[in-house]
Amino acid sequence: MARSTTTDVDAQIGATIRTLRIGQRMTQAELAREIGVTFQQVQKYECGVNRVSAATLLKLAETLDCSVAHLYGEPEVSSNTKSERAILKLWEQLHDQQRDAVVVMIQEFLKR
């Protein structure tokens, strides 16, 4: 059976896990308990030695209070304000061409 090899993405995810864990003043053992693995496994995730499964990514995101996309290095999208939530709700109702037109309109608005 072929061994899976880790990639730069795995290292990025591990670095993000470590940064978030430390930011929450959580030990590797505490994080491990929360997600149901050993602290050694958390060490391996953080070093990029072991790949994190999809199910574990979900547990990590929940425990570290972030999105799975954030673990991959994507910026967090927040819709905390009333106006942001309203815009997102309306956005979902638009067709692709309408969305493109809105993007162009916003770009023009920002030029002023």
C-alpha positions as CSV (number, residue, x, y, z in Angstrom):
1,M,0.0,0.0,0.0
2,A,1.3,3.4,-0.9
3,R,2.1,5.9,1.8
4,S,0.4,9.3,1.5
5,T,2.8,12.2,1.4
6,T,2.1,15.6,2.8
7,T,2.2,18.8,0.9
8,D,2.7,22.5,1.4
9,V,-1.0,22.7,2.0
10,D,-0.7,20.3,4.9
11,A,2.1,22.5,6.4
12,Q,-0.1,25.6,5.9
13,I,-3.0,24.0,7.7
14,G,-0.8,22.8,10.5
15,A,0.7,26.3,11.0
16,T,-2.8,27.8,11.1
17,I,-3.9,25.2,13.6
18,R,-0.9,26.1,15.8
19,T,-1.4,29.8,15.5
20,L,-5.1,29.5,16.4
21,R,-4.5,27.1,19.3
22,I,-1.8,29.3,20.8
23,G,-4.0,32.4,20.3
24,Q,-6.7,30.7,22.4
25,R,-4.1,29.7,25.1
26,M,-4.9,26.0,24.5
27,T,-2.3,23.2,24.9
28,Q,-1.9,20.5,22.3
29,A,-3.3,18.1,24.9
30,E,-6.4,20.2,25.4
31,L,-7.0,20.5,21.6
32,A,-6.4,16.8,21.2
33,R,-9.1,16.0,23.8
34,E,-11.6,18.3,22.1
35,I,-11.2,16.8,18.7
36,G,-10.7,13.1,19.8
37,V,-7.1,12.5,18.9
38,T,-3.8,12.2,20.9
39,F,-1.6,15.2,21.6
40,Q,1.1,13.5,19.5
41,Q,-1.3,13.6,16.5
42,V,-1.9,17.3,17.1
43,Q,1.9,17.8,17.1
44,K,2.1,15.9,13.7
45,Y,-0.7,18.0,12.3
46,E,1.0,21.2,13.4
47,C,4.3,20.2,11.9
48,G,2.7,19.2,8.6
49,V,3.9,15.6,9.1
50,N,0.3,14.1,9.0
51,R,-2.6,15.1,6.8
52,V,-5.8,16.1,8.6
53,S,-8.9,14.2,7.5
54,A,-12.0,16.1,6.4
55,A,-13.9,15.0,9.5
56,T,-11.1,16.2,11.8
57,L,-10.9,19.5,9.9
58,L,-14.5,20.1,10.8
59,K,-13.9,19.4,14.4
60,L,-10.8,21.6,14.4
61,A,-12.8,24.5,12.8
62,E,-15.5,24.2,15.4
63,T,-13.1,23.9,18.3
64,L,-10.9,26.8,17.2
65,D,-13.9,28.9,16.3
66,C,-13.1,29.4,12.6
67,S,-14.1,28.2,9.2
68,V,-12.5,25.2,7.4
69,A,-11.5,27.7,4.7
70,H,-9.6,29.7,7.3
71,L,-7.6,26.6,8.2
72,Y,-6.6,26.4,4.5
73,G,-5.4,30.0,4.7
74,E,-8.4,31.7,3.3
75,P,-9.6,34.9,5.0
76,E,-12.6,34.7,7.2
77,V,-15.8,36.2,5.7
78,S,-17.8,37.8,8.4
79,S,-21.4,38.9,8.1
80,N,-21.8,40.3,11.6
81,T,-23.6,43.5,10.8
82,K,-27.2,43.8,9.8
83,S,-26.3,45.4,6.5
84,E,-23.8,42.6,5.6
85,R,-26.4,40.0,6.3
86,A,-29.0,41.8,4.2
87,I,-26.5,42.1,1.3
88,L,-25.6,38.4,1.4
89,K,-29.3,37.4,1.5
90,L,-30.0,39.6,-1.5
91,W,-26.9,38.3,-3.3
92,E,-28.1,34.7,-3.0
93,Q,-31.2,35.7,-5.0
94,L,-29.2,37.1,-8.0
95,H,-28.4,35.3,-11.2
96,D,-24.7,35.2,-12.4
97,Q,-25.2,38.1,-14.9
98,Q,-26.8,40.2,-12.2
99,R,-24.0,39.4,-9.8
100,D,-21.4,40.4,-12.4
101,A,-23.3,43.7,-12.9
102,V,-23.3,44.4,-9.2
103,V,-19.5,43.8,-9.0
104,V,-19.0,46.2,-11.8
105,M,-21.2,48.8,-10.1
106,I,-19.3,48.5,-6.9
107,Q,-16.0,48.8,-8.6
108,E,-17.2,52.0,-10.3
109,F,-18.5,53.3,-7.1
110,L,-15.2,52.8,-5.4
111,K,-13.4,54.8,-8.2
112,R,-15.2,57.9,-7.1
